[in-house]
Amino acid sequence: MSKINLQKIGLLLVLFVAACSSTPPTQKSPSVEPAIEIQDESETHEKEVSPASSPTSLITQEQQMENNAVSINPNAFALDLYAKLKDKPGNLFFSPYSISSALAMTYAGASGNTKTQMAKTLHFDVNQNIHQDFSSLNKSLTAQSEAYQLNIANALWGQKGLAFLIEFVDLNHEYYGATLKSADFKGATETARQTINQWVADQTENKIKELFVPGILNQQTRLVLTNAIYFKGNWQFPFEPENTSELPFHLSTDSKVDVPTMYREGEFKYMENQDLQIIELPYQKNDSQQSLSMLVILPRKVDGLSLVEEKPEQWLSYIEPQRFKSEKVKVYLPKLQLESALQLKDALENLDMLDAFDLGNADFSALTGKKNLALSAVVHKAFVEVNEEGTEAGAATGVVVTLRGILPPPIEFRADHPFIFLIKDNRSDSILFLGRVIDPLM
């Protein structure tokens, strides 16, 4: 898939990617590399970074986004991952942004073939300043908070007493804002699990609970990397509650259920072809800049979702801005409340990220200077509620590192059968959330 300029609308994942300078960090010998040893569970590694010290501080936001277009291709990973998850029965909702963010932090600790495979899977350009560009994009996203709430947080949880290379810790702190926190996985696994889960809940307004279920972390766990993202925004053009009614939603050609369905008629950006309809539903904006919106991709046929899902790479061309026109549209959209819990190990391995999970071949020597660590799990939880006022969504990802071991008549957009939807940042063209609705009542 060709790279996509982030200043043009393409599906926008937000891959926060890796590489702190124009060349990959040089791995020093473990015998001489300074390391940070975590002494107790209350310690954290705090390092204040002056904005002026960052190379990006002299670059305009426009230049930063142009740089991102060179170094990262986030949409490709989003579509690749969706292709691997689409066969999961029922509804699907996840945050490509959160997953790529957590894996980008992990990538900073990878070396050798493990690093090469991760870069390929995540569509990172190893010759560019990907950590720096990821940081610029993250700052751009979180700065847009006047009209809506968008919070992003990262953290590292390291085994008490284990020495981590300063280069790895400082890189994650500087570019991802991730503080290294102490956890005693060996002696108090359950306490560590509860502490991390509470941090995730706090960052997501208590919408994501129990990211790590019992058994995911154990006495062999040495590092956990977490990302949390929370969004709450109101529609620019709200749906009136009195227009919401019970209408049929077709689960298949011969099965349907009645669901609360919102209705609004108005001017919206819209495109269609013989196979599908797409509408853009904007959230409240900052000043004159339209920042976030939801795109709903609706197959024309009740049973047409599988045909659309077969070629997700085509979505990129479907949502190009020039394809959309302002049309008068009658919009019918079901109220939604979806939750997903995903184990991503198999999907990532199917995308050729194999060595990272292989106890014999994993190379995360940029973490501690030793090749004795591997990934045991990548877990993800996501939540979304869509109602008359707007949308509330949250997601969290955890990476576990262990010892090896229109003026014509109004167009009707009736989302009364399975469809795909995404929430994106229009300035950076980053997909923050991506989902599928099979049954709104599930």
C-alpha positions as a LaTeX table, in Angstrom:
\begin{tabular}{lrrr}
\hline
Residue & $x$ (\AA) & $y$ (\AA) & $z$ (\AA) \\
\hline
Met1 & 0.00 & 0.00 & 0.00 \\
Ser2 & 1.40 & 3.36 & $-0.91$ \\
Lys3 & 2.12 & 5.88 & 1.79 \\
Ile4 & $-0.53$ & 8.45 & 2.55 \\
Asn5 & 0.06 & 12.12 & 3.14 \\
Leu6 & $-1.41$ & 12.87 & 6.53 \\
Gln7 & $-2.64$ & 16.25 & 5.33 \\
Lys8 & $-4.98$ & 14.50 & 2.94 \\
Ile9 & $-7.83$ & 12.38 & 4.12 \\
Gly10 & $-6.97$ & 8.77 & 3.98 \\
Leu11 & $-8.10$ & 6.42 & 6.69 \\
Leu12 & $-6.28$ & 7.68 & 9.55 \\
Leu13 & $-4.91$ & 5.51 & 12.17 \\
Val14 & $-2.61$ & 7.24 & 14.37 \\
Leu15 & 0.48 & 5.17 & 14.68 \\
Phe16 & 2.73 & 6.68 & 17.16 \\
Val17 & 5.92 & 5.48 & 15.88 \\
Ala18 & 9.45 & 5.00 & 16.75 \\
Ala19 & 12.88 & 6.56 & 16.30 \\
Cys20 & 14.05 & 9.35 & 18.39 \\
Ser21 & 16.42 & 10.97 & 15.94 \\
Ser22 & 17.17 & 10.82 & 12.24 \\
Thr23 & 19.03 & 7.57 & 12.85 \\
Pro24 & 18.00 & 4.71 & 15.13 \\
Pro25 & 19.43 & 4.95 & 18.67 \\
Thr26 & 22.82 & 3.32 & 19.03 \\
Gln27 & 22.72 & 0.32 & 21.34 \\
Lys28 & 25.52 & 0.49 & 23.86 \\
Ser29 & 27.11 & $-2.43$ & 25.57 \\
Pro30 & 25.18 & $-3.61$ & 28.64 \\
Ser31 & 28.37 & $-3.35$ & 30.67 \\
Val32 & 28.70 & 0.38 & 30.11 \\
Glu33 & 25.14 & 1.51 & 29.32 \\
Pro34 & 23.70 & 3.59 & 32.16 \\
Ala35 & 20.60 & 1.94 & 33.59 \\
Ile36 & 17.73 & 2.84 & 35.85 \\
Glu37 & 17.01 & 0.36 & 38.60 \\
Ile38 & 13.58 & 0.52 & 40.18 \\
Gln39 & 13.93 & 0.19 & 43.93 \\
Asp40 & 10.38 & 0.18 & 45.25 \\
Glu41 & 6.82 & 0.33 & 44.02 \\
Ser42 & 6.36 & 3.99 & 44.83 \\
Glu43 & 9.26 & 5.19 & 42.69 \\
Thr44 & 8.79 & 6.76 & 39.29 \\
His45 & 11.26 & 8.04 & 36.76 \\
Glu46 & 10.45 & 11.70 & 36.34 \\
Lys47 & 12.39 & 13.82 & 33.88 \\
Glu48 & 11.26 & 17.29 & 32.96 \\
Val49 & 11.82 & 17.97 & 29.27 \\
Ser50 & 11.98 & 21.56 & 28.17 \\
Pro51 & 10.02 & 22.20 & 24.98 \\
Ala52 & 12.92 & 24.22 & 23.71 \\
Ser53 & 15.20 & 21.21 & 23.99 \\
Ser54 & 13.16 & 19.18 & 21.54 \\
Pro55 & 14.19 & 19.37 & 17.88 \\
Thr56 & 10.52 & 19.70 & 16.96 \\
Ser57 & 10.13 & 22.94 & 18.88 \\
Leu58 & 11.52 & 24.89 & 15.91 \\
Ile59 & 9.18 & 23.22 & 13.44 \\
Thr60 & 5.70 & 24.53 & 12.72 \\
Gln61 & 2.71 & 22.26 & 13.19 \\
Glu62 & 2.21 & 22.19 & 9.42 \\
Gln63 & 5.83 & 21.12 & 8.94 \\
Gln64 & 5.46 & 18.48 & 11.65 \\
Met65 & 2.46 & 16.94 & 9.91 \\
Glu66 & 4.33 & 16.97 & 6.63 \\
Asn67 & 7.17 & 15.13 & 8.36 \\
Asn68 & 4.69 & 12.59 & 9.72 \\
Ala69 & 3.57 & 11.92 & 6.17 \\
Val70 & 7.14 & 10.94 & 5.39 \\
Ser71 & 7.93 & 8.79 & 8.40 \\
Ile72 & 4.71 & 6.97 & 9.26 \\
Asn73 & 1.91 & 5.29 & 7.34 \\
Pro74 & $-0.64$ & 4.75 & 10.11 \\
Asn75 & $-3.63$ & 3.92 & 7.96 \\
Ala76 & $-1.98$ & 0.83 & 6.54 \\
Phe77 & $-1.67$ & $-0.79$ & 9.97 \\
Ala78 & $-5.28$ & 0.11 & 10.83 \\
Leu79 & $-6.59$ & $-1.61$ & 7.73 \\
Asp80 & $-4.25$ & $-4.58$ & 8.10 \\
Leu81 & $-5.42$ & $-5.13$ & 11.66 \\
Tyr82 & $-9.09$ & $-4.75$ & 10.76 \\
Ala83 & $-8.62$ & $-7.41$ & 8.08 \\
Lys84 & $-7.30$ & $-9.81$ & 10.72 \\
Leu85 & $-10.05$ & $-9.03$ & 13.25 \\
Lys86 & $-13.10$ & $-8.87$ & 10.96 \\
Asp87 & $-13.83$ & $-12.58$ & 11.19 \\
Lys88 & $-14.49$ & $-12.25$ & 14.92 \\
Pro89 & $-18.26$ & $-12.79$ & 15.38 \\
Gly90 & $-20.50$ & $-9.87$ & 16.29 \\
Asn91 & $-19.73$ & $-6.22$ & 16.79 \\
Leu92 & $-16.18$ & $-4.93$ & 16.65 \\
Phe93 & $-14.69$ & $-1.73$ & 18.03 \\
Phe94 & $-11.07$ & $-0.81$ & 18.71 \\
Ser95 & $-8.63$ & 2.07 & 18.69 \\
Pro96 & $-5.84$ & 1.66 & 16.12 \\
Tyr97 & $-4.31$ & 4.79 & 17.64 \\
Ser98 & $-4.04$ & 3.21 & 21.07 \\
Ile99 & $-2.65$ & $-0.08$ & 19.79 \\
Ser100 & $-0.03$ & 1.53 & 17.61 \\
Ser101 & 0.94 & 3.87 & 20.42 \\
Ala102 & 1.60 & 1.05 & 22.87 \\
Leu103 & 3.49 & $-0.94$ & 20.25 \\
Ala104 & 5.56 & 2.10 & 19.25 \\
Met105 & 6.75 & 2.43 & 22.84 \\
Thr106 & 7.58 & $-1.28$ & 22.81 \\
Tyr107 & 9.37 & $-0.92$ & 19.49 \\
Ala108 & 11.78 & 1.46 & 21.18 \\
Gly109 & 13.09 & $-1.51$ & 23.17 \\
Ala110 & 13.41 & $-3.91$ & 20.23 \\
Ser111 & 16.56 & $-4.83$ & 18.35 \\
Gly112 & 17.65 & $-7.01$ & 15.44 \\
Asn113 & 15.11 & $-9.00$ & 13.47 \\
Thr114 & 12.45 & $-8.38$ & 16.13 \\
Lys115 & 12.70 & $-4.66$ & 15.43 \\
Thr116 & 12.68 & $-5.22$ & 11.67 \\
Gln117 & 9.51 & $-7.32$ & 11.85 \\
Met118 & 7.75 & $-4.83$ & 14.12 \\
Ala119 & 8.61 & $-1.97$ & 11.77 \\
Lys120 & 7.21 & $-3.90$ & 8.81 \\
Thr121 & 4.00 & $-4.87$ & 10.61 \\
Leu122 & 3.42 & $-1.38$ & 11.98 \\
His123 & 4.47 & 0.33 & 8.71 \\
Phe124 & 7.25 & 2.34 & 10.34 \\
Asp125 & 9.91 & 3.97 & 8.19 \\
Val126 & 13.08 & 3.10 & 10.10 \\
Asn127 & 15.06 & 5.74 & 8.23 \\
Gln128 & 12.99 & 8.60 & 9.65 \\
Asn129 & 12.46 & 10.29 & 13.03 \\
Ile130 & 9.37 & 8.30 & 13.85 \\
His131 & 9.39 & 8.78 & 17.66 \\
Gln132 & 9.78 & 12.50 & 17.19 \\
Asp133 & 7.00 & 12.65 & 14.60 \\
Phe134 & 4.76 & 10.50 & 16.78 \\
Ser135 & 5.29 & 12.98 & 19.61 \\
Ser136 & 4.42 & 15.93 & 17.33 \\
Leu137 & 1.22 & 14.25 & 16.21 \\
Asn138 & 0.27 & 13.39 & 19.77 \\
Lys139 & 0.73 & 17.00 & 20.86 \\
Ser140 & $-1.33$ & 18.19 & 17.90 \\
Leu141 & $-4.20$ & 15.89 & 18.82 \\
Thr142 & $-4.33$ & 16.70 & 22.51 \\
Ala143 & $-4.06$ & 20.45 & 21.88 \\
Gln144 & $-7.48$ & 20.40 & 20.19 \\
Ser145 & $-9.52$ & 20.31 & 23.37 \\
Glu146 & $-11.70$ & 23.44 & 23.38 \\
Ala147 & $-14.75$ & 21.91 & 21.71 \\
Tyr148 & $-14.39$ & 18.35 & 22.97 \\
Gln149 & $-12.43$ & 16.23 & 25.42 \\
Leu150 & $-9.57$ & 14.12 & 24.08 \\
Asn151 & $-7.10$ & 12.65 & 26.57 \\
Ile152 & $-4.15$ & 10.40 & 25.78 \\
Ala153 & $-1.85$ & 8.89 & 28.38 \\
Asn154 & 1.04 & 6.41 & 28.36 \\
Ala155 & 2.89 & 4.65 & 31.15 \\
Leu156 & 5.59 & 2.02 & 31.69 \\
Trp157 & 5.36 & $-0.45$ & 34.58 \\
Gly158 & 8.70 & $-2.11$ & 35.33 \\
Gln159 & 9.62 & $-4.90$ & 37.70 \\
Lys160 & 11.00 & $-3.57$ & 40.98 \\
Gly161 & 14.78 & $-3.96$ & 41.07 \\
Leu162 & 15.20 & $-4.59$ & 37.35 \\
Ala163 & 17.57 & $-2.20$ & 35.59 \\
Phe164 & 16.24 & $-0.67$ & 32.34 \\
Leu165 & 18.53 & 1.14 & 29.92 \\
Ile166 & 18.36 & 4.89 & 30.38 \\
Glu167 & 18.10 & 5.41 & 26.62 \\
Phe168 & 14.86 & 3.41 & 26.47 \\
Val169 & 13.34 & 5.06 & 29.54 \\
Asp170 & 14.25 & 8.59 & 28.49 \\
Leu171 & 13.02 & 8.09 & 24.92 \\
Asn172 & 9.60 & 6.95 & 26.11 \\
His173 & 9.37 & 9.74 & 28.63 \\
Glu174 & 10.39 & 12.48 & 26.22 \\
Tyr175 & 8.40 & 11.46 & 23.16 \\
Tyr176 & 5.42 & 9.59 & 24.68 \\
Gly177 & 5.16 & 11.20 & 28.11 \\
Ala178 & 5.41 & 7.72 & 29.59 \\
Thr179 & 6.76 & 7.62 & 33.14 \\
Leu180 & 8.47 & 4.46 & 34.37 \\
Lys181 & 6.58 & 3.23 & 37.42 \\
Ser182 & 7.58 & 0.43 & 39.76 \\
Ala183 & 5.55 & $-2.77$ & 40.08 \\
Asp184 & 6.31 & $-6.02$ & 41.88 \\
Phe185 & 5.16 & $-8.67$ & 39.42 \\
Lys186 & 7.31 & $-11.33$ & 41.07 \\
Gly187 & 6.15 & $-10.84$ & 44.65 \\
Ala188 & 2.75 & $-9.15$ & 44.34 \\
Thr189 & 1.30 & $-9.89$ & 40.90 \\
Glu190 & $-2.30$ & $-9.26$ & 41.84 \\
Thr191 & $-1.50$ & $-5.91$ & 43.46 \\
Ala192 & 0.39 & $-4.87$ & 40.32 \\
Arg193 & $-2.51$ & $-5.94$ & 38.10 \\
Gln194 & $-5.02$ & $-3.97$ & 40.14 \\
Thr195 & $-2.79$ & $-0.89$ & 40.20 \\
Ile196 & $-2.38$ & $-0.87$ & 36.43 \\
Asn197 & $-6.08$ & $-1.51$ & 35.85 \\
Gln198 & $-6.95$ & 1.40 & 38.16 \\
Trp199 & $-4.60$ & 3.69 & 36.22 \\
Val200 & $-6.36$ & 2.74 & 32.98 \\
Ala201 & $-9.78$ & 3.32 & 34.53 \\
Asp202 & $-8.70$ & 6.73 & 35.80 \\
Gln203 & $-7.40$ & 7.78 & 32.37 \\
Thr204 & $-10.61$ & 6.71 & 30.59 \\
Glu205 & $-13.19$ & 8.22 & 32.95 \\
Asn206 & $-13.79$ & 4.73 & 34.35 \\
Lys207 & $-14.99$ & 3.44 & 30.98 \\
Ile208 & $-12.23$ & 0.84 & 30.56 \\
Lys209 & $-12.05$ & $-1.50$ & 33.54 \\
Glu210 & $-10.10$ & $-4.71$ & 33.95 \\
Leu211 & $-7.83$ & $-4.25$ & 30.95 \\
Phe212 & $-5.75$ & $-7.06$ & 32.38 \\
Val213 & $-7.87$ & $-9.97$ & 33.53 \\
Pro214 & $-6.40$ & $-12.44$ & 36.04 \\
Gly215 & $-3.74$ & $-14.64$ & 34.46 \\
Ile216 & $-2.40$ & $-12.17$ & 31.90 \\
Leu217 & 0.29 & $-10.96$ & 34.27 \\
Asn218 & 2.39 & $-13.42$ & 36.28 \\
Gln219 & 5.65 & $-13.77$ & 38.17 \\
Gln220 & 7.57 & $-13.84$ & 34.88 \\
Thr221 & 6.27 & $-10.41$ & 33.83 \\
Arg222 & 9.01 & $-7.80$ & 33.76 \\
Leu223 & 7.48 & $-4.81$ & 31.96 \\
Val224 & 4.00 & $-3.64$ & 30.99 \\
Leu225 & 3.47 & $-0.76$ & 28.54 \\
Thr226 & 0.08 & 0.91 & 28.59 \\
Asn227 & $-1.77$ & 3.47 & 26.48 \\
Ala228 & $-5.17$ & 4.95 & 27.27 \\
Ile229 & $-7.29$ & 7.24 & 25.12 \\
Tyr230 & $-10.59$ & 8.91 & 25.99 \\
Phe231 & $-12.84$ & 11.03 & 23.77 \\
Lys232 & $-16.09$ & 12.85 & 24.43 \\
Gly233 & $-17.59$ & 15.21 & 21.87 \\
Asn234 & $-20.97$ & 16.59 & 20.94 \\
Trp235 & $-22.32$ & 16.60 & 17.42 \\
Gln236 & $-22.11$ & 19.86 & 15.53 \\
Phe237 & $-25.69$ & 19.10 & 14.49 \\
Pro238 & $-27.31$ & 17.12 & 17.35 \\
Phe239 & $-30.14$ & 14.67 & 16.89 \\
Glu240 & $-33.34$ & 15.69 & 18.66 \\
Pro241 & $-34.36$ & 13.05 & 21.25 \\
Glu242 & $-38.03$ & 13.37 & 20.29 \\
Asn243 & $-37.11$ & 12.14 & 16.80 \\
Thr244 & $-35.63$ & 8.91 & 18.15 \\
Ser245 & $-37.91$ & 5.90 & 17.69 \\
Glu246 & $-37.87$ & 2.13 & 17.56 \\
Leu247 & $-37.13$ & 1.11 & 13.99 \\
Pro248 & $-36.07$ & $-2.21$ & 12.43 \\
Phe249 & $-32.38$ & $-3.02$ & 12.06 \\
His250 & $-31.78$ & $-5.86$ & 9.61 \\
Leu251 & $-29.31$ & $-8.38$ & 11.04 \\
Ser252 & $-29.50$ & $-10.32$ & 7.78 \\
Thr253 & $-31.81$ & $-10.61$ & 4.78 \\
Asp254 & $-34.26$ & $-12.67$ & 6.84 \\
Ser255 & $-33.75$ & $-11.41$ & 10.41 \\
Lys256 & $-34.32$ & $-8.06$ & 12.08 \\
Val257 & $-34.68$ & $-6.43$ & 15.48 \\
Asp258 & $-36.20$ & $-3.13$ & 16.59 \\
Val259 & $-33.62$ & $-0.67$ & 17.93 \\
Pro260 & $-33.71$ & 2.96 & 19.14 \\
Thr261 & $-32.87$ & 4.90 & 15.97 \\
Met262 & $-31.99$ & 8.60 & 15.84 \\
Tyr263 & $-33.17$ & 10.80 & 12.96 \\
Arg264 & $-32.05$ & 14.11 & 11.55 \\
Glu265 & $-32.40$ & 15.89 & 8.23 \\
Gly266 & $-29.78$ & 18.41 & 7.21 \\
Glu267 & $-26.77$ & 19.34 & 5.12 \\
Phe268 & $-23.96$ & 16.80 & 5.43 \\
Lys269 & $-20.88$ & 15.81 & 3.47 \\
Tyr270 & $-21.92$ & 12.72 & 1.55 \\
Met271 & $-20.73$ & 10.37 & $-1.17$ \\
Glu272 & $-22.09$ & 7.23 & $-2.75$ \\
Asn273 & $-21.40$ & 4.64 & $-5.42$ \\
Gln274 & $-23.16$ & 1.54 & $-6.61$ \\
Asp275 & $-22.02$ & $-0.46$ & $-3.59$ \\
Leu276 & $-22.22$ & 1.88 & $-0.63$ \\
Gln277 & $-23.09$ & 5.23 & 0.94 \\
Ile278 & $-20.79$ & 7.24 & 3.21 \\
Ile279 & $-21.75$ & 10.17 & 5.42 \\
Glu280 & $-19.62$ & 12.44 & 7.57 \\
Leu281 & $-21.11$ & 13.49 & 10.90 \\
Pro282 & $-19.01$ & 16.35 & 12.35 \\
Tyr283 & $-18.40$ & 16.99 & 16.02 \\
Gln284 & $-18.37$ & 20.50 & 17.44 \\
Lys285 & $-15.40$ & 22.40 & 16.10 \\
Asn286 & $-12.69$ & 24.70 & 17.39 \\
Asp287 & $-13.19$ & 28.15 & 15.87 \\
Ser288 & $-13.40$ & 27.64 & 12.09 \\
Gln289 & $-11.35$ & 24.43 & 12.06 \\
Gln290 & $-13.38$ & 21.22 & 11.79 \\
Ser291 & $-11.36$ & 18.80 & 13.88 \\
Leu292 & $-13.12$ & 15.50 & 14.50 \\
Ser293 & $-15.92$ & 13.70 & 12.74 \\
Met294 & $-17.49$ & 10.28 & 12.41 \\
Leu295 & $-17.68$ & 8.60 & 9.02 \\
Val296 & $-20.31$ & 5.87 & 8.55 \\
Ile297 & $-19.70$ & 3.45 & 5.68 \\
Leu298 & $-23.02$ & 1.78 & 4.82 \\
Pro299 & $-23.28$ & $-1.01$ & 2.23 \\
Arg300 & $-26.30$ & $-0.59$ & $-0.03$ \\
Lys301 & $-27.33$ & $-4.23$ & 0.42 \\
Val302 & $-28.39$ & $-5.64$ & 3.77 \\
Asp303 & $-25.91$ & $-8.48$ & 3.29 \\
Gly304 & $-23.25$ & $-6.34$ & 1.62 \\
Leu305 & $-20.88$ & $-5.80$ & 4.56 \\
Ser306 & $-18.67$ & $-8.77$ & 3.75 \\
Leu307 & $-18.04$ & $-7.43$ & 0.24 \\
Val308 & $-16.92$ & $-4.09$ & 1.67 \\
Glu309 & $-14.73$ & $-5.81$ & 4.26 \\
Glu310 & $-12.96$ & $-7.88$ & 1.64 \\
Lys311 & $-10.99$ & $-4.87$ & 0.41 \\
Pro312 & $-10.51$ & $-2.41$ & 3.28 \\
Glu313 & $-7.69$ & $-0.73$ & 1.36 \\
Gln314 & $-10.38$ & 0.73 & $-0.94$ \\
Trp315 & $-11.78$ & 2.72 & 1.97 \\
Leu316 & $-8.85$ & 5.09 & 1.56 \\
Ser317 & $-10.05$ & 6.17 & $-1.85$ \\
Tyr318 & $-13.70$ & 6.21 & $-0.73$ \\
Ile319 & $-13.10$ & 8.89 & 1.90 \\
Glu320 & $-10.94$ & 11.27 & $-0.11$ \\
Pro321 & $-12.30$ & 14.81 & 0.47 \\
Gln322 & $-12.92$ & 15.51 & $-3.20$ \\
Arg323 & $-15.40$ & 12.64 & $-3.35$ \\
Phe324 & $-17.72$ & 14.29 & $-0.84$ \\
Lys325 & $-20.35$ & 16.90 & $-1.63$ \\
Ser326 & $-22.62$ & 18.82 & 0.68 \\
Glu327 & $-26.02$ & 17.23 & 0.28 \\
Lys328 & $-29.36$ & 17.39 & 2.03 \\
Val329 & $-29.66$ & 14.03 & 3.74 \\
Lys330 & $-32.17$ & 12.24 & 5.94 \\
Val331 & $-30.00$ & 10.43 & 8.45 \\
Tyr332 & $-31.14$ & 7.40 & 10.44 \\
Leu333 & $-28.53$ & 6.13 & 12.89 \\
Pro334 & $-29.02$ & 3.63 & 15.71 \\
Lys335 & $-28.02$ & 4.60 & 19.20 \\
Leu336 & $-25.00$ & 2.53 & 20.13 \\
Gln337 & $-23.19$ & 1.26 & 23.17 \\
Leu338 & $-20.45$ & $-1.19$ & 22.27 \\
Glu339 & $-17.61$ & $-2.81$ & 24.18 \\
Ser340 & $-14.79$ & $-4.97$ & 22.85 \\
Ala341 & $-12.09$ & $-6.98$ & 24.57 \\
Leu342 & $-9.37$ & $-8.26$ & 22.25 \\
Gln343 & $-6.28$ & $-10.41$ & 22.53 \\
Leu344 & $-4.07$ & $-9.25$ & 19.66 \\
Lys345 & $-1.21$ & $-11.75$ & 19.75 \\
Asp346 & $-2.62$ & $-13.97$ & 16.98 \\
Ala347 & $-3.54$ & $-11.01$ & 14.75 \\
Leu348 & $-0.08$ & $-9.48$ & 15.09 \\
Glu349 & 1.62 & $-12.80$ & 14.41 \\
Asn350 & $-0.56$ & $-13.17$ & 11.31 \\
Leu351 & 0.82 & $-9.80$ & 10.24 \\
Asp352 & 4.34 & $-11.28$ & 10.44 \\
Met353 & 5.30 & $-9.87$ & 13.82 \\
Leu354 & 6.54 & $-13.29$ & 14.86 \\
Asp355 & 9.83 & $-12.95$ & 16.69 \\
Ala356 & 8.46 & $-10.56$ & 19.31 \\
Phe357 & 6.37 & $-13.38$ & 20.80 \\
Asp358 & 8.96 & $-16.14$ & 20.24 \\
Leu359 & 10.75 & $-17.11$ & 23.43 \\
Gly360 & 13.71 & $-18.31$ & 21.40 \\
Asn361 & 14.09 & $-15.44$ & 18.94 \\
Ala362 & 12.70 & $-12.30$ & 20.60 \\
Asp363 & 15.25 & $-9.51$ & 20.90 \\
Phe364 & 14.31 & $-6.74$ & 23.31 \\
Ser365 & 17.88 & $-6.10$ & 24.34 \\
Ala366 & 17.30 & $-2.33$ & 24.03 \\
Leu367 & 15.22 & $-2.63$ & 27.21 \\
Thr368 & 17.78 & $-4.05$ & 29.59 \\
Gly369 & 20.81 & $-4.97$ & 27.50 \\
Lys370 & 19.92 & $-8.66$ & 27.59 \\
Lys371 & 18.10 & $-10.93$ & 25.16 \\
Asn372 & 15.98 & $-12.67$ & 27.78 \\
Leu373 & 12.64 & $-10.95$ & 27.24 \\
Ala374 & 9.69 & $-11.53$ & 24.87 \\
Leu375 & 6.12 & $-10.35$ & 24.48 \\
Ser376 & 3.54 & $-12.64$ & 26.06 \\
Ala377 & 0.38 & $-10.64$ & 25.32 \\
Val378 & $-1.03$ & $-7.53$ & 23.68 \\
Val379 & $-4.48$ & $-6.82$ & 25.11 \\
His380 & $-6.98$ & $-4.15$ & 24.10 \\
Lys381 & $-10.32$ & $-2.94$ & 25.39 \\
Ala382 & $-12.57$ & $-0.32$ & 23.83 \\
Phe383 & $-15.92$ & 1.31 & 24.61 \\
Val384 & $-18.17$ & 3.63 & 22.61 \\
Glu385 & $-21.57$ & 5.21 & 23.20 \\
Val386 & $-23.32$ & 7.10 & 20.41 \\
Asn387 & $-26.45$ & 9.04 & 21.30 \\
Glu388 & $-28.40$ & 12.17 & 20.33 \\
Glu389 & $-25.87$ & 14.54 & 21.90 \\
Gly390 & $-22.66$ & 13.04 & 20.55 \\
Thr391 & $-20.12$ & 10.32 & 21.23 \\
Glu392 & $-18.14$ & 9.06 & 24.17 \\
Ala393 & $-15.35$ & 6.58 & 23.50 \\
Gly394 & $-12.43$ & 5.11 & 25.35 \\
Ala395 & $-9.80$ & 2.51 & 24.71 \\
Ala396 & $-6.69$ & 1.09 & 26.31 \\
Thr397 & $-3.89$ & $-1.19$ & 25.18 \\
Gly398 & $-1.43$ & $-3.15$ & 27.24 \\
Val399 & 1.75 & $-4.83$ & 26.05 \\
Val400 & 3.16 & $-7.46$ & 28.39 \\
Val401 & 6.89 & $-8.19$ & 28.34 \\
Thr402 & 7.97 & $-11.33$ & 30.14 \\
Leu403 & 11.00 & $-13.47$ & 30.61 \\
Arg404 & 11.34 & $-15.98$ & 27.78 \\
Gly405 & 10.02 & $-18.55$ & 29.03 \\
Ile406 & $-28.20$ & 18.00 & $-1.52$ \\
Leu407 & $-31.08$ & 20.28 & $-3.27$ \\
Pro408 & $-32.62$ & 17.35 & $-5.08$ \\
Pro409 & $-34.99$ & 15.30 & $-2.93$ \\
Pro410 & $-33.20$ & 14.45 & 0.35 \\
Ile411 & $-30.98$ & 11.41 & 0.19 \\
Glu412 & $-31.89$ & 8.77 & 2.71 \\
Phe413 & $-29.08$ & 7.30 & 4.76 \\
Arg414 & $-30.73$ & 4.59 & 6.82 \\
Ala415 & $-28.20$ & 2.66 & 8.89 \\
Asp416 & $-30.56$ & $-0.21$ & 9.53 \\
His417 & $-28.17$ & $-3.02$ & 8.72 \\
Pro418 & $-24.55$ & $-3.85$ & 9.50 \\
Phe419 & $-22.12$ & $-1.00$ & 8.91 \\
Ile420 & $-18.62$ & 0.28 & 9.65 \\
Phe421 & $-17.81$ & 3.53 & 11.41 \\
Leu422 & $-14.72$ & 5.44 & 12.45 \\
Ile423 & $-13.79$ & 8.54 & 14.41 \\
Lys424 & $-10.97$ & 10.59 & 12.94 \\
Asp425 & $-9.02$ & 13.75 & 13.53 \\
Asn426 & $-9.39$ & 15.83 & 10.36 \\
Arg427 & $-6.29$ & 17.94 & 10.84 \\
Ser428 & $-3.90$ & 15.03 & 10.97 \\
Asp429 & $-6.18$ & 12.55 & 9.18 \\
Ser430 & $-5.69$ & 10.06 & 12.01 \\
Ile431 & $-8.16$ & 7.30 & 12.75 \\
Leu432 & $-8.69$ & 7.36 & 16.48 \\
Phe433 & $-11.35$ & 4.66 & 16.64 \\
Leu434 & $-12.64$ & 2.08 & 14.13 \\
Gly435 & $-15.61$ & $-0.22$ & 14.50 \\
Arg436 & $-18.33$ & $-2.38$ & 13.01 \\
Val437 & $-21.97$ & $-2.75$ & 14.05 \\
Ile438 & $-23.60$ & $-6.12$ & 13.47 \\
Asp439 & $-26.30$ & $-5.86$ & 16.15 \\
Pro440 & $-26.82$ & $-2.56$ & 18.06 \\
Leu441 & $-28.43$ & $-4.46$ & 20.93 \\
Met442 & $-25.51$ & $-6.80$ & 21.61 \\
\hline
\end{tabular}
